[in-house]
Amino acid sequence: MAELPEFYFRVRENGASVFRVDTENRHRRIEMHEIAMVNIRNGNIKAHGAHELTSDETTAITQWMEACRALLKRRDLEDFTDRLLLAMHDLRSVLVRKKAERVNRDQSR
């Protein structure tokens, strides 16, 4: 069986619920214990219930947030690039059509 990660991030619209993955229990089942809620927009990390986050947990959450933000920036750039390319294509089509209309109008005189 493949090695499971120490943490699982259940992604939500503005962040994630963070779970610690536990396979070292007496039933040898996979158990997930919620340890925190993360808001990616404002950077808030809230421990779940009475759980106190360790420095390792906080570091893992912070690294996930940085990776998530980098992914979102790339997606935003790709989305912007696609919209810009479509706008440029549309502008080119309009300019070519207007030029053709002027040429046809000038030739018909």
N, CA, C and O atoms as a printed pandas DataFrame, in Angstrom:
     atom_number atom_name residue_name chain_id  residue_number  x_coord  y_coord  z_coord
0              1         N          MET        A               1    0.845   -1.175    0.000
1              2        CA          MET        A               1    0.000    0.000    0.000
2              3         C          MET        A               1    0.891    1.240    0.000
3              4         O          MET        A               1    1.920    1.273    0.675
4              5         N          ALA        A               2    0.497    2.240   -0.747
5              6        CA          ALA        A               2    1.280    3.465   -0.845
6              7         C          ALA        A               2    1.268    4.208    0.492
7              8         O          ALA        A               2    0.326    4.110    1.279
8              9         N          GLU        A               3    2.328    4.937    0.710
9             10        CA          GLU        A               3    2.452    5.739    1.935
10            11         C          GLU        A               3    1.444    6.885    1.894
11            12         O          GLU        A               3    1.413    7.652    0.932
12            13         N          LEU        A               4    0.636    7.000    2.918
13            14        CA          LEU        A               4   -0.356    8.070    2.983
14            15         C          LEU        A               4    0.284    9.338    3.534
15            16         O          LEU        A               4    1.227    9.268    4.322
16            17         N          PRO        A               5   -0.226   10.498    3.121
17            18        CA          PRO        A               5    0.312   11.751    3.655
18            19         C          PRO        A               5   -0.084   11.908    5.125
19            20         O          PRO        A               5   -1.044   11.296    5.595
20            21         N          GLU        A               6    0.657   12.719    5.817
21            22        CA          GLU        A               6    0.368   12.963    7.234
22            23         C          GLU        A               6   -0.884   13.813    7.419
23            24         O          GLU        A               6   -1.601   13.683    8.411
24            25         N          PHE        A               7   -1.136   14.698    6.432
25            26        CA          PHE        A               7   -2.284   15.593    6.514
26            27         C          PHE        A               7   -3.124   15.499    5.255
27            28         O          PHE        A               7   -2.610   15.260    4.162
28            29         N          TYR        A               8   -4.427   15.690    5.426
29            30        CA          TYR        A               8   -5.353   15.741    4.301
30            31         C          TYR        A               8   -6.076   17.081    4.368
31            32         O          TYR        A               8   -6.549   17.488    5.429
32            33         N          PHE        A               9   -6.157   17.766    3.222
33            34        CA          PHE        A               9   -6.809   19.065    3.140
34            35         C          PHE        A               9   -8.085   18.912    2.327
35            36         O          PHE        A               9   -8.032   18.683    1.119
36            37         N          ARG        A              10   -9.232   19.038    2.989
37            38        CA          ARG        A              10  -10.520   18.994    2.295
38            39         C          ARG        A              10  -10.791   20.416    1.794
39            40         O          ARG        A              10  -11.190   21.293    2.561
40            41         N          VAL        A              11  -10.569   20.621    0.517
41            42        CA          VAL        A              11  -10.617   21.955   -0.073
42            43         C          VAL        A              11  -12.048   22.466   -0.108
43            44         O          VAL        A              11  -12.980   21.751   -0.478
44            45         N          ARG        A              12  -12.190   23.711    0.283
45            46        CA          ARG        A              12  -13.466   24.425    0.241
46            47         C          ARG        A              12  -13.257   25.687   -0.581
47            48         O          ARG        A              12  -12.141   25.967   -1.019
48            49         N          GLU        A              13  -14.309   26.439   -0.789
49            50        CA          GLU        A              13  -14.222   27.621   -1.645
50            51         C          GLU        A              13  -13.171   28.620   -1.165
51            52         O          GLU        A              13  -12.404   29.139   -1.976
52            53         N          ASN        A              14  -13.124   28.892    0.117
53            54        CA          ASN        A              14  -12.198   29.900    0.635
54            55         C          ASN        A              14  -11.030   29.319    1.407
55            56         O          ASN        A              14  -10.308   30.062    2.072
56            57         N          GLY        A              15  -10.823   28.020    1.340
57            58        CA          GLY        A              15   -9.732   27.436    2.100
58            59         C          GLY        A              15   -9.862   25.933    2.202
59            60         O          GLY        A              15  -10.066   25.244    1.202
60            61         N          ALA        A              16   -9.739   25.424    3.439
61            62        CA          ALA        A              16   -9.801   23.973    3.612
62            63         C          ALA        A              16  -10.035   23.605    5.067
63            64         O          ALA        A              16   -9.763   24.381    5.983
64            65         N          SER        A              17  -10.551   22.393    5.247
65            66        CA          SER        A              17  -10.550   21.747    6.555
66            67         C          SER        A              17   -9.311   20.862    6.555
67            68         O          SER        A              17   -9.032   20.176    5.572
68            69         N          VAL        A              18   -8.576   20.877    7.646
69            70        CA          VAL        A              18   -7.324   20.121    7.711
70            71         C          VAL        A              18   -7.505   18.935    8.649
71            72         O          VAL        A              18   -7.992   19.080    9.770
72            73         N          PHE        A              19   -7.107   17.764    8.174
73            74        CA          PHE        A              19   -7.208   16.535    8.946
74            75         C          PHE        A              19   -5.831   15.908    9.099
75            76         O          PHE        A              19   -5.011   15.956    8.182
76            77         N          ARG        A              20   -5.584   15.323   10.258
77            78        CA          ARG        A              20   -4.392   14.501   10.464
78            79         C          ARG        A              20   -4.803   13.072   10.139
79            80         O          ARG        A              20   -5.798   12.566   10.659
80            81         N          VAL        A              21   -4.028   12.431    9.275
81            82        CA          VAL        A              21   -4.316   11.059    8.847
82            83         C          VAL        A              21   -3.633   10.110    9.824
83            84         O          VAL        A              21   -2.437   10.225   10.092
84            85         N          ASP        A              22   -4.414    9.172   10.350
85            86        CA          ASP        A              22   -3.886    8.220   11.329
86            87         C          ASP        A              22   -4.120    6.802   10.827
87            88         O          ASP        A              22   -5.259    6.380   10.630
88            89         N          THR        A              23   -3.027    6.073   10.623
89            90        CA          THR        A              23   -3.134    4.660   10.251
90            91         C          THR        A              23   -2.530    3.771   11.330
91            92         O          THR        A              23   -2.570    2.544   11.231
92            93         N          GLU        A              24   -1.978    4.390   12.348
93            94        CA          GLU        A              24   -1.317    3.639   13.425
94            95         C          GLU        A              24   -2.279    3.475   14.601
95            96         O          GLU        A              24   -2.001    3.929   15.711
96            97         N          ASN        A              25   -3.392    2.832   14.349
97            98        CA          ASN        A              25   -4.327    2.569   15.438
98            99         C          ASN        A              25   -4.511    1.067   15.568
99           100         O          ASN        A              25   -4.051    0.313   14.710
100          101         N          ARG        A              26   -5.161    0.628   16.605
101          102        CA          ARG        A              26   -5.231   -0.810   16.883
102          103         C          ARG        A              26   -6.077   -1.578   15.870
103          104         O          ARG        A              26   -5.934   -2.794   15.741
104          105         N          HIS        A              27   -6.964   -0.873   15.147
105          106        CA          HIS        A              27   -7.794   -1.543   14.149
106          107         C          HIS        A              27   -7.159   -1.509   12.755
107          108         O          HIS        A              27   -7.677   -2.112   11.814
108          109         N          ARG        A              28   -6.034   -0.800   12.632
109          110        CA          ARG        A              28   -5.307   -0.649   11.369
110          111         C          ARG        A              28   -6.203   -0.079   10.264
111          112         O          ARG        A              28   -6.093   -0.448    9.095
112          113         N          ARG        A              29   -7.084    0.827   10.671
113          114        CA          ARG        A              29   -7.950    1.528    9.740
114          115         C          ARG        A              29   -7.402    2.931    9.525
115          116         O          ARG        A              29   -6.624    3.447   10.328
116          117         N          ILE        A              30   -7.825    3.527    8.430
117          118        CA          ILE        A              30   -7.464    4.915    8.183
118          119         C          ILE        A              30   -8.462    5.788    8.935
119          120         O          ILE        A              30   -9.669    5.712    8.709
120          121         N          GLU        A              31   -7.945    6.604    9.814
121          122        CA          GLU        A              31   -8.785    7.543   10.546
122          123         C          GLU        A              31   -8.285    8.952   10.260
123          124         O          GLU        A              31   -7.083    9.187   10.133
124          125         N          MET        A              32   -9.212    9.870   10.161
125          126        CA          MET        A              32   -8.847   11.269    9.925
126          127         C          MET        A              32   -9.440   12.103   11.049
127          128         O          MET        A              32  -10.642   12.058   11.312
128          129         N          HIS        A              33   -8.575   12.863   11.704
129          130        CA          HIS        A              33   -8.992   13.711   12.816
130          131         C          HIS        A              33   -8.869   15.164   12.377
131          132         O          HIS        A              33   -7.784   15.629   12.026
132          133         N          GLU        A              34  -10.000   15.879   12.403
133          134        CA          GLU        A              34   -9.956   17.278   11.991
134          135         C          GLU        A              34   -9.170   18.077   13.026
135          136         O          GLU        A              34   -9.421   17.994   14.228
136          137         N          ILE        A              35   -8.206   18.859   12.518
137          138        CA          ILE        A              35   -7.356   19.626   13.435
138          139         C          ILE        A              35   -7.480   21.131   13.235
139          140         O          ILE        A              35   -7.160   21.901   14.141
140          141         N          ALA        A              36   -7.948   21.571   12.041
141          142        CA          ALA        A              36   -7.980   23.018   11.806
142          143         C          ALA        A              36   -8.873   23.363   10.615
143          144         O          ALA        A              36   -9.218   22.518    9.790
144          145         N          MET        A              37   -9.226   24.643   10.569
145          146        CA          MET        A              37   -9.901   25.247    9.415
146          147         C          MET        A              37   -8.973   26.342    8.910
147          148         O          MET        A              37   -8.382   27.085    9.693
148          149         N          VAL        A              38   -8.855   26.429    7.581
149          150        CA          VAL        A              38   -7.953   27.401    6.970
150          151         C          VAL        A              38   -8.756   28.299    6.029
151          152         O          VAL        A              38   -9.560   27.818    5.231
152          153         N          ASN        A              39   -8.526   29.613    6.135
153          154        CA          ASN        A              39   -9.120   30.560    5.194
154          155         C          ASN        A              39   -7.985   31.099    4.335
155          156         O          ASN        A              39   -7.119   31.828    4.817
156          157         N          ILE        A              40   -7.999   30.737    3.077
157          158        CA          ILE        A              40   -6.907   31.089    2.169
158          159         C          ILE        A              40   -6.899   32.578    1.851
159          160         O          ILE        A              40   -5.840   33.151    1.596
160          161         N          ARG        A              41   -8.066   33.208    1.864
161          162        CA          ARG        A              41   -8.158   34.626    1.504
162          163         C          ARG        A              41   -7.509   35.540    2.535
163          164         O          ARG        A              41   -6.770   36.460    2.183
164          165         N          ASN        A              42   -7.790   35.282    3.818
165          166        CA          ASN        A              42   -7.231   36.170    4.836
166          167         C          ASN        A              42   -6.095   35.535    5.637
167          168         O          ASN        A              42   -5.516   36.178    6.512
168          169         N          GLY        A              43   -5.777   34.275    5.337
169          170        CA          GLY        A              43   -4.651   33.625    6.001
170          171         C          GLY        A              43   -4.934   33.086    7.388
171          172         O          GLY        A              43   -4.012   32.645    8.074
172          173         N          ASN        A              44   -6.192   33.112    7.819
173          174        CA          ASN        A              44   -6.527   32.619    9.162
174          175         C          ASN        A              44   -6.418   31.107    9.246
175          176         O          ASN        A              44   -6.849   30.382    8.350
176          177         N          ILE        A              45   -5.833   30.651   10.338
177          178        CA          ILE        A              45   -5.769   29.239   10.659
178          179         C          ILE        A              45   -6.397   29.089   12.033
179          180         O          ILE        A              45   -5.894   29.639   13.013
180          181         N          LYS        A              46   -7.506   28.338   12.110
181          182        CA          LYS        A              46   -8.196   28.146   13.393
182          183         C          LYS        A              46   -8.144   26.679   13.764
183          184         O          LYS        A              46   -8.550   25.809   12.994
184          185         N          ALA        A              47   -7.634   26.419   14.960
185          186        CA          ALA        A              47   -7.604   25.045   15.457
186          187         C          ALA        A              47   -9.035   24.554   15.632
187          188         O          ALA        A              47   -9.928   25.325   15.982
188          189         N          HIS        A              48   -9.241   23.271   15.387
189          190        CA          HIS        A              48  -10.580   22.690   15.513
190          191         C          HIS        A              48  -10.819   22.260   16.952
191          192         O          HIS        A              48  -10.029   21.513   17.531
192          193         N          GLY        A              49  -11.904   22.734   17.513
193          194        CA          GLY        A              49  -12.277   22.345   18.876
194          195         C          GLY        A              49  -11.196   22.689   19.882
195          196         O          GLY        A              49  -10.674   23.804   19.902
196          197         N          ALA        A              50  -10.871   21.716   20.713
197          198        CA          ALA        A              50   -9.874   21.927   21.766
198          199         C          ALA        A              50   -8.455   21.590   21.300
199          200         O          ALA        A              50   -7.508   21.663   22.084
200          201         N          HIS        A              51   -8.311   21.227   20.044
201          202        CA          HIS        A              51   -6.988   20.844   19.522
202          203         C          HIS        A              51   -6.051   22.052   19.512
203          204         O          HIS        A              51   -6.437   23.143   19.092
204          205         N          GLU        A              52   -4.833   21.849   19.972
205          206        CA          GLU        A              52   -3.808   22.880   19.899
206          207         C          GLU        A              52   -2.823   22.479   18.814
207          208         O          GLU        A              52   -2.236   21.398   18.856
208          209         N          LEU        A              53   -2.651   23.368   17.838
209          210        CA          LEU        A              53   -1.771   23.067   16.709
210          211         C          LEU        A              53   -0.312   23.033   17.145
211          212         O          LEU        A              53    0.149   23.899   17.888
212          213         N          THR        A              54    0.402   22.025   16.674
213          214        CA          THR        A              54    1.837   21.944   16.927
214          215         C          THR        A              54    2.556   22.781   15.879
215          216         O          THR        A              54    1.953   23.210   14.895
216          217         N          SER        A              55    3.830   23.008   16.091
217          218        CA          SER        A              55    4.595   23.780   15.112
218          219         C          SER        A              55    4.696   23.019   13.789
219          220         O          SER        A              55    4.692   23.641   12.726
220          221         N          ASP        A              56    4.787   21.685   13.831
221          222        CA          ASP        A              56    4.819   20.885   12.596
222          223         C          ASP        A              56    3.516   21.012   11.823
223          224         O          ASP        A              56    3.522   21.125   10.597
224          225         N          GLU        A              57    2.402   20.992   12.540
225          226        CA          GLU        A              57    1.098   21.144   11.889
226          227         C          GLU        A              57    0.963   22.522   11.267
227          228         O          GLU        A              57    0.510   22.654   10.130
228          229         N          THR        A              58    1.354   23.543   12.008
229          230        CA          THR        A              58    1.274   24.908   11.496
230          231         C          THR        A              58    2.163   25.084   10.274
231          232         O          THR        A              58    1.772   25.741    9.310
232          233         N          THR        A              59    3.354   24.502   10.308
233          234        CA          THR        A              59    4.268   24.576    9.160
234          235         C          THR        A              59    3.664   23.893    7.938
235          236         O          THR        A              59    3.717   24.441    6.836
236          237         N          ALA        A              60    3.092   22.708    8.119
237          238        CA          ALA        A              60    2.473   21.982    6.999
238          239         C          ALA        A              60    1.299   22.773    6.424
239          240         O          ALA        A              60    1.126   22.834    5.206
240          241         N          ILE        A              61    0.505   23.369    7.284
241          242        CA          ILE        A              61   -0.642   24.161    6.828
242          243         C          ILE        A              61   -0.171   25.393    6.076
243          244         O          ILE        A              61   -0.725   25.731    5.030
244          245         N          THR        A              62    0.838   26.061    6.593
245          246        CA          THR        A              62    1.380   27.255    5.939
246          247         C          THR        A              62    1.960   26.907    4.566
247          248         O          THR        A              62    1.757   27.648    3.605
248          249         N          GLN        A              63    2.670   25.800    4.470
249          250        CA          GLN        A              63    3.221   25.363    3.182
250          251         C          GLN        A              63    2.106   25.050    2.195
251          252         O          GLN        A              63    2.212   25.385    1.015
252          253         N          TRP        A              64    1.032   24.407    2.666
253          254        CA          TRP        A              64   -0.100   24.108    1.792
254          255         C          TRP        A              64   -0.735   25.410    1.297
255          256         O          TRP        A              64   -1.088   25.527    0.124
256          257         N          MET        A              65   -0.878   26.390    2.204
257          258        CA          MET        A              65   -1.479   27.667    1.825
258          259         C          MET        A              65   -0.634   28.369    0.754
259          260         O          MET        A              65   -1.185   28.922   -0.198
260          261         N          GLU        A              66    0.686   28.353    0.898
261          262        CA          GLU        A              66    1.575   28.975   -0.091
262          263         C          GLU        A              66    1.439   28.286   -1.445
263          264         O          GLU        A              66    1.365   28.950   -2.479
264          265         N          ALA        A              67    1.407   26.953   -1.440
265          266        CA          ALA        A              67    1.251   26.203   -2.688
266          267         C          ALA        A              67   -0.110   26.482   -3.322
267          268         O          ALA        A              67   -0.215   26.617   -4.541
268          269         N          CYS        A              68   -1.135   26.566   -2.505
269          270        CA          CYS        A              68   -2.482   26.844   -2.992
270          271         C          CYS        A              68   -2.561   28.241   -3.608
271          272         O          CYS        A              68   -3.147   28.421   -4.676
272          273         N          ARG        A              69   -1.978   29.213   -2.943
273          274        CA          ARG        A              69   -1.968   30.590   -3.477
274          275         C          ARG        A              69   -1.208   30.660   -4.802
275          276         O          ARG        A              69   -1.636   31.348   -5.729
276          277         N          ALA        A              70   -0.084   29.950   -4.890
277          278        CA          ALA        A              70    0.687   29.939   -6.140
278          279         C          ALA        A              70   -0.137   29.326   -7.271
279          280         O          ALA        A              70   -0.120   29.823   -8.396
280          281         N          LEU        A              71   -0.854   28.251   -6.970
281          282        CA          LEU        A              71   -1.713   27.621   -7.968
282          283         C          LEU        A              71   -2.814   28.581   -8.411
283          284         O          LEU        A              71   -3.098   28.696   -9.603
284          285         N          LEU        A              72   -3.431   29.268   -7.455
285          286        CA          LEU        A              72   -4.494   30.219   -7.788
286          287         C          LEU        A              72   -3.968   31.369   -8.645
287          288         O          LEU        A              72   -4.661   31.833   -9.551
288          289         N          LYS        A              73   -2.748   31.831   -8.367
289          290        CA          LYS        A              73   -2.158   32.901   -9.185
290          291         C          LYS        A              73   -1.923   32.422  -10.608
291          292         O          LYS        A              73   -2.190   33.150  -11.564
292          293         N          ARG        A              74   -1.420   31.186  -10.752
293          294        CA          ARG        A              74   -1.210   30.633  -12.103
294          295         C          ARG        A              74   -2.538   30.518  -12.837
295          296         O          ARG        A              74   -2.628   30.842  -14.021
296          297         N          ARG        A              75   -3.559   30.060  -12.140
297          298        CA          ARG        A              75   -4.882   29.936  -12.761
298          299         C          ARG        A              75   -5.405   31.302  -13.174
299          300         O          ARG        A              75   -5.965   31.455  -14.260
300          301         N          ASP        A              76   -5.224   32.306  -12.301
301          302        CA          ASP        A              76   -5.667   33.657  -12.626
302          303         C          ASP        A              76   -4.931   34.173  -13.855
303          304         O          ASP        A              76   -5.534   34.788  -14.735
304          305         N          LEU        A              77   -3.622   33.921  -13.911
305          306        CA          LEU        A              77   -2.820   34.367  -15.066
306          307         C          LEU        A              77   -3.293   33.673  -16.337
307          308         O          LEU        A              77   -3.431   34.309  -17.382
308          309         N          GLU        A              78   -3.542   32.358  -16.246
309          310        CA          GLU        A              78   -4.019   31.621  -17.414
310          311         C          GLU        A              78   -5.384   32.136  -17.857
311          312         O          GLU        A              78   -5.637   32.299  -19.051
312          313         N          ASP        A              79   -6.250   32.387  -16.900
313          314        CA          ASP        A              79   -7.581   32.909  -17.217
314          315         C          ASP        A              79   -7.467   34.282  -17.865
315          316         O          ASP        A              79   -8.139   34.564  -18.858
316          317         N          PHE        A              80   -6.618   35.134  -17.306
317          318        CA          PHE        A              80   -6.405   36.471  -17.869
318          319         C          PHE        A              80   -5.831   36.371  -19.278
319          320         O          PHE        A              80   -6.267   37.081  -20.184
320          321         N          THR        A              81   -4.854   35.489  -19.458
321          322        CA          THR        A              81   -4.228   35.321  -20.768
322          323         C          THR        A              81   -5.255   34.854  -21.795
323          324         O          THR        A              81   -5.292   35.367  -22.913
324          325         N          ASP        A              82   -6.081   33.891  -21.423
325          326        CA          ASP        A              82   -7.109   33.398  -22.343
326          327         C          ASP        A              82   -8.086   34.507  -22.725
327          328         O          ASP        A              82   -8.425   34.672  -23.897
328          329         N          ARG        A              83   -8.537   35.267  -21.720
329          330        CA          ARG        A              83   -9.470   36.357  -22.013
330          331         C          ARG        A              83   -8.813   37.415  -22.891
331          332         O          ARG        A              83   -9.458   37.957  -23.788
332          333         N          LEU        A              84   -7.541   37.718  -22.647
333          334        CA          LEU        A              84   -6.825   38.700  -23.453
334          335         C          LEU        A              84   -6.669   38.216  -24.898
335          336         O          LEU        A              84   -6.867   38.985  -25.838
336          337         N          LEU        A              85   -6.318   36.960  -25.068
337          338        CA          LEU        A              85   -6.183   36.410  -26.424
338          339         C          LEU        A              85   -7.515   36.451  -27.176
339          340         O          LEU        A              85   -7.542   36.772  -28.364
340          341         N          LEU        A              86   -8.606   36.132  -26.503
341          342        CA          LEU        A              86   -9.918   36.199  -27.147
342          343         C          LEU        A              86  -10.280   37.637  -27.519
343          344         O          LEU        A              86  -10.825   37.884  -28.595
344          345         N          ALA        A              87   -9.981   38.576  -26.637
345          346        CA          ALA        A              87  -10.260   39.992  -26.929
346          347         C          ALA        A              87   -9.426   40.460  -28.116
347          348         O          ALA        A              87   -9.919   41.194  -28.972
348          349         N          MET        A              88   -8.157   40.037  -28.169
349          350        CA          MET        A              88   -7.304   40.428  -29.288
350          351         C          MET        A              88   -7.818   39.819  -30.598
351          352         O          MET        A              88   -7.808   40.481  -31.636
352          353         N          HIS        A              89   -8.258   38.581  -30.550
353          354        CA          HIS        A              89   -8.809   37.934  -31.737
354          355         C          HIS        A              89  -10.076   38.670  -32.196
355          356         O          HIS        A              89  -10.264   38.912  -33.389
356          357         N          ASP        A              90  -10.934   39.019  -31.242
357          358        CA          ASP        A              90  -12.155   39.750  -31.564
358          359         C          ASP        A              90  -11.828   41.106  -32.172
359          360         O          ASP        A              90  -12.438   41.505  -33.163
360          361         N          LEU        A              91  -10.879   41.812  -31.593
361          362        CA          LEU        A              91  -10.473   43.116  -32.115
362          363         C          LEU        A              91   -9.922   42.977  -33.532
363          364         O          LEU        A              91  -10.246   43.782  -34.405
364          365         N          ARG        A              92   -9.097   41.969  -33.761
365          366        CA          ARG        A              92   -8.544   41.746  -35.104
366          367         C          ARG        A              92   -9.670   41.495  -36.101
367          368         O          ARG        A              92   -9.652   42.036  -37.206
368          369         N          SER        A              93  -10.647   40.681  -35.717
369          370        CA          SER        A              93  -11.778   40.391  -36.611
370          371         C          SER        A              93  -12.543   41.657  -36.959
371          372         O          SER        A              93  -12.908   41.866  -38.116
372          373         N          VAL        A              94  -12.787   42.501  -35.964
373          374        CA          VAL        A              94  -13.505   43.764  -36.191
374          375         C          VAL        A              94  -12.694   44.674  -37.106
375          376         O          VAL        A              94  -13.244   45.257  -38.039
376          377         N          LEU        A              95  -11.403   44.801  -36.852
377          378        CA          LEU        A              95  -10.557   45.669  -37.673
378          379         C          LEU        A              95  -10.499   45.195  -39.124
379          380         O          LEU        A              95  -10.564   46.010  -40.044
380          381         N          VAL        A              96  -10.378   43.882  -39.333
381          382        CA          VAL        A              96  -10.336   43.332  -40.690
382          383         C          VAL        A              96  -11.668   43.592  -41.392
383          384         O          VAL        A              96  -11.686   43.981  -42.559
384          385         N          ARG        A              97  -12.776   43.381  -40.694
385          386        CA          ARG        A              97  -14.084   43.614  -41.291
386          387         C          ARG        A              97  -14.275   45.089  -41.655
387          388         O          ARG        A              97  -14.756   45.398  -42.745
388          389         N          LYS        A              98  -13.903   45.996  -40.755
389          390        CA          LYS        A              98  -14.041   47.437  -41.020
390          391         C          LYS        A              98  -13.162   47.858  -42.194
391          392         O          LYS        A              98  -13.581   48.643  -43.043
392          393         N          LYS        A              99  -11.947   47.332  -42.234
393          394        CA          LYS        A              99  -11.040   47.648  -43.342
394          395         C          LYS        A              99  -11.636   47.166  -44.665
395          396         O          LYS        A              99  -11.603   47.890  -45.660
396          397         N          ALA        A             100  -12.177   45.953  -44.679
397          398        CA          ALA        A             100  -12.792   45.404  -45.891
398          399         C          ALA        A             100  -13.987   46.252  -46.314
399          400         O          ALA        A             100  -14.182   46.493  -47.506
400          401         N          GLU        A             101  -14.784   46.705  -45.358
401          402        CA          GLU        A             101  -15.924   47.565  -45.683
402          403         C          GLU        A             101  -15.463   48.873  -46.311
403          404         O          GLU        A             101  -16.082   49.348  -47.264
404          405         N          ARG        A             102  -14.382   49.469  -45.792
405          406        CA          ARG        A             102  -13.858   50.719  -46.351
406          407         C          ARG        A             102  -13.317   50.515  -47.752
407          408         O          ARG        A             102  -13.551   51.335  -48.640
408          409         N          VAL        A             103  -12.595   49.422  -47.952
409          410        CA          VAL        A             103  -12.037   49.121  -49.268
410          411         C          VAL        A             103  -13.166   48.916  -50.269
411          412         O          VAL        A             103  -13.116   49.460  -51.372
412          413         N          ASN        A             104  -14.168   48.153  -49.910
413          414        CA          ASN        A             104  -15.318   47.909  -50.807
414          415         C          ASN        A             104  -16.066   49.216  -51.115
415          416         O          ASN        A             104  -16.478   49.449  -52.251
416          417         N          ARG        A             105  -16.232   50.047  -50.111
417          418        CA          ARG        A             105  -16.916   51.331  -50.297
418          419         C          ARG        A             105  -16.104   52.229  -51.235
419          420         O          ARG        A             105  -16.673   52.861  -52.125
420          421         N          ASP        A             106  -14.812   52.290  -51.051
421          422        CA          ASP        A             106  -13.942   53.126  -51.896
422          423         C          ASP        A             106  -13.899   52.599  -53.338
423          424         O          ASP        A             106  -13.826   53.393  -54.277
424          425         N          GLN        A             107  -13.943   51.291  -53.524
425          426        CA          GLN        A             107  -13.906   50.713  -54.877
426          427         C          GLN        A             107  -15.231   50.938  -55.632
427          428         O          GLN        A             107  -15.248   51.027  -56.860
428          429         N          SER        A             108  -16.314   51.025  -54.889
429          430        CA          SER        A             108  -17.616   51.188  -55.531
430          431         C          SER        A             108  -17.875   52.645  -55.949
431          432         O          SER        A             108  -18.859   52.906  -56.641
432          433         N          ARG        A             109  -17.040   53.580  -55.557
433          434        CA          ARG        A             109  -17.208   54.987  -55.934
434          435         C          ARG        A             109  -16.695   55.268  -57.282
435          436         O          ARG        A             109  -16.763   56.407  -57.745
